[in-house]
Amino acid sequence: MTIPPSRIALTIAAAALAVAVGVFVRGFVGPFEGEPPASRPATPGVVIGGPFTLIDHDGRAVTDADFRGRRMLVFFGYTYCPDICPTTLTTIADALDLLGDDADRLAPLFVTIDPAHDTAEHMRAYVAHFHPAIIGLTGSREQIADVARAYRVFFAEVLEDGADADDYLMDHSTAVYLMDEDGRFDVHFTGSTSAEDMAATIRRRL
């Protein structure tokens, strides 16, 4: 599918705006004892994560096993997202910078929930605006649905009245998941997590 130039321009503008002004969005989960504000560890009995096969932003097939030995930092969103996604990716990028050399022990993954528009090429251009370490992942609708289900991520198309069928937004979960070196869920961050708190939590777990 060819993405209209206007859509690409709006995407890049949204990303650039978030990077420039450092927007912060409040989340829905409060502080949890023993963790910095806006981060929560795994709930006993709740399984989050699992095997996946996707396409990275260089067009290569990858699986969760390719990231073993590093902690995955996983966020689901889409490149045309007007606010939450560029804001969260900016926070992730800032946290990576704060981690310094320790960031090499992470695999920061941005998984699209809009594979119809977010091709590997488009993902590569988008994540490059935030941080060179962030890996964009896309795939078929079925692959995206499978990985979203494994991570308990909600998403749905939202089409305003009178809008063109291809001009939709996506409603979606906003958590950022930190997995351990074996791909098991450890802790998640909310929209109110600062880069400083995210980096501090990650550093304690490395």
C-alpha positions as CSV (number, residue, x, y, z in Angstrom):
1,M,0.0,0.0,0.0
2,T,1.3,3.4,-1.0
3,I,1.2,6.0,1.8
4,P,0.1,9.4,0.7
5,P,2.7,12.1,1.0
6,S,0.5,14.1,3.3
7,R,0.2,11.2,5.7
8,I,4.0,10.8,5.8
9,A,4.5,14.6,6.3
10,L,2.1,14.6,9.2
11,T,3.8,11.5,10.7
12,I,7.2,13.2,10.6
13,A,5.8,16.4,11.9
14,A,4.2,14.6,14.9
15,A,7.5,12.9,15.7
16,A,9.5,16.0,15.4
17,L,7.1,18.0,17.6
18,A,7.3,15.4,20.4
19,V,11.1,15.3,20.3
20,A,11.3,19.1,20.3
21,V,8.9,19.9,23.1
22,G,9.1,16.7,25.2
23,V,5.4,16.2,25.8
24,F,4.5,14.2,28.8
25,V,1.2,12.2,29.0
26,R,-0.4,11.0,32.2
27,G,-0.9,7.3,32.5
28,F,-3.6,5.3,34.3
29,V,-1.6,3.3,36.8
30,G,-0.3,4.8,40.0
31,P,2.9,4.1,42.0
32,F,3.6,0.6,43.1
33,E,5.5,0.0,46.4
34,G,9.2,-0.7,45.8
35,E,9.3,0.8,42.3
36,P,9.7,4.3,41.0
37,P,6.3,6.1,40.2
38,A,4.5,4.7,37.1
39,S,6.2,1.3,36.9
40,R,4.7,-2.1,38.0
41,P,6.1,-5.6,38.2
42,A,4.4,-8.7,37.0
43,T,1.1,-9.8,38.6
44,P,1.3,-13.4,39.8
45,G,-0.5,-15.7,37.4
46,V,-0.7,-13.3,34.5
47,V,1.4,-14.3,31.5
48,I,2.6,-11.5,29.3
49,G,4.7,-12.0,26.2
50,G,5.7,-15.1,24.2
51,P,7.2,-16.2,20.9
52,F,6.7,-14.0,17.8
53,T,7.9,-13.8,14.2
54,L,7.9,-10.4,12.7
55,I,9.8,-8.2,10.1
56,D,12.3,-5.7,11.3
57,H,12.7,-2.2,9.8
58,D,15.5,-3.5,7.5
59,G,13.1,-6.1,6.0
60,R,14.6,-9.1,7.8
61,A,12.5,-11.8,9.5
62,V,13.2,-11.8,13.3
63,T,11.8,-13.8,16.2
64,D,11.9,-13.2,19.9
65,A,14.8,-15.7,20.2
66,D,17.0,-13.2,18.2
67,F,17.0,-11.0,21.3
68,R,17.9,-13.5,23.9
69,G,20.6,-12.4,26.3
70,R,19.3,-8.8,26.1
71,R,16.3,-7.3,27.8
72,M,13.6,-6.4,25.4
73,L,11.9,-3.0,25.9
74,V,8.6,-3.4,24.0
75,F,6.2,-0.7,23.0
76,F,3.2,-1.1,20.6
77,G,2.0,1.8,18.5
78,Y,1.9,3.2,15.0
79,T,3.7,5.8,13.0
80,Y,0.7,8.0,12.3
81,C,-0.1,8.3,16.0
82,P,-0.5,12.0,16.8
83,D,0.6,12.0,20.4
84,I,1.1,8.9,22.7
85,C,3.5,7.1,20.4
86,P,6.0,9.9,19.6
87,T,5.8,11.0,23.3
88,T,6.6,7.5,24.6
89,L,9.3,6.9,22.0
90,T,10.9,10.2,23.1
91,T,10.9,9.0,26.7
92,I,12.4,5.6,25.6
93,A,15.1,7.4,23.6
94,D,15.9,9.7,26.5
95,A,16.1,6.7,28.9
96,L,18.5,5.0,26.5
97,D,20.7,8.0,26.5
98,L,20.7,8.1,30.3
99,L,21.7,4.4,30.4
100,G,24.8,5.1,28.4
101,D,26.8,1.9,27.6
102,D,24.2,-0.1,29.6
103,A,21.7,0.6,26.8
104,D,23.7,-2.0,24.7
105,R,22.1,-4.7,26.9
106,L,18.6,-3.7,25.8
107,A,16.7,-4.4,22.6
108,P,14.2,-1.5,22.3
109,L,11.3,-2.7,20.1
110,F,8.6,-0.6,18.5
111,V,5.9,-3.0,17.2
112,T,3.3,-1.5,14.8
113,I,-0.4,-2.1,15.3
114,D,-1.1,-0.7,11.8
115,P,0.8,-3.0,9.4
116,A,-1.4,-1.9,6.5
117,H,0.5,1.4,6.5
118,D,3.6,0.7,8.5
119,T,5.9,-1.1,6.0
120,A,9.5,-1.9,7.0
121,E,10.7,1.1,5.0
122,H,8.3,3.4,6.7
123,M,9.1,2.1,10.1
124,R,12.8,2.6,9.5
125,A,12.3,6.2,8.6
126,Y,10.1,6.8,11.6
127,V,12.2,5.2,14.4
128,A,15.3,7.0,13.0
129,H,13.8,10.3,14.3
130,F,14.0,9.0,17.9
131,H,17.1,6.8,18.5
132,P,19.4,4.6,16.4
133,A,18.9,1.7,18.8
134,I,15.2,1.5,18.5
135,I,14.1,-1.4,16.2
136,G,10.8,-1.0,14.3
137,L,8.9,-4.3,13.8
138,T,6.0,-5.0,11.4
139,G,4.4,-8.0,9.8
140,S,1.2,-9.4,8.5
141,R,-2.1,-8.6,10.2
142,E,-2.2,-12.1,11.6
143,Q,1.4,-11.8,13.0
144,I,0.6,-8.4,14.6
145,A,-2.6,-9.8,16.1
146,D,-0.8,-12.8,17.5
147,V,2.0,-10.7,19.2
148,A,-0.5,-8.2,20.5
149,R,-2.6,-10.9,22.0
150,A,0.5,-12.4,23.7
151,Y,1.4,-9.1,25.2
152,R,-2.3,-8.4,26.2
153,V,-2.3,-5.3,24.0
154,F,-5.6,-3.8,22.9
155,F,-5.9,-2.0,19.6
156,A,-8.7,-1.0,17.2
157,E,-9.2,1.2,14.2
158,V,-11.1,4.5,14.8
159,L,-12.7,6.1,11.8
160,E,-14.4,9.5,12.3
161,D,-17.7,10.2,10.6
162,G,-17.2,11.2,7.0
163,A,-13.5,10.4,6.9
164,D,-12.0,8.4,4.1
165,A,-11.7,4.6,4.9
166,D,-7.9,4.8,4.7
167,D,-7.7,7.9,7.0
168,Y,-8.2,6.2,10.4
169,L,-6.5,6.5,13.8
170,M,-5.8,3.6,16.1
171,D,-6.9,3.3,19.7
172,H,-4.4,1.2,21.6
173,S,-2.8,0.2,24.9
174,T,0.1,2.4,26.0
175,A,2.2,0.3,28.3
176,V,5.9,-0.2,27.7
177,Y,7.1,-3.7,28.7
178,L,10.5,-4.6,30.1
179,M,11.2,-8.3,29.5
180,D,14.1,-10.3,31.1
181,E,17.0,-11.8,29.2
182,D,15.0,-15.0,28.5
183,G,12.0,-13.1,27.1
184,R,9.9,-13.3,30.3
185,F,7.8,-10.3,31.5
186,D,9.4,-8.3,34.3
187,V,7.9,-4.9,34.7
188,H,5.9,-2.4,32.7
189,F,5.9,1.4,32.5
190,T,3.0,3.7,32.0
191,G,2.5,7.0,30.2
192,S,3.5,9.0,33.2
193,T,6.9,7.3,33.6
194,S,9.7,9.8,33.2
195,A,12.9,8.9,31.3
196,E,14.8,9.2,34.5
197,D,12.6,6.7,36.4
198,M,12.6,4.3,33.4
199,A,16.3,4.3,33.2
200,A,16.7,3.9,36.9
201,T,14.4,0.9,37.0
202,I,16.1,-0.7,34.0
203,R,19.6,-0.2,35.4
204,R,18.7,-2.0,38.6
205,R,17.6,-5.0,36.6
206,L,20.6,-5.3,34.3
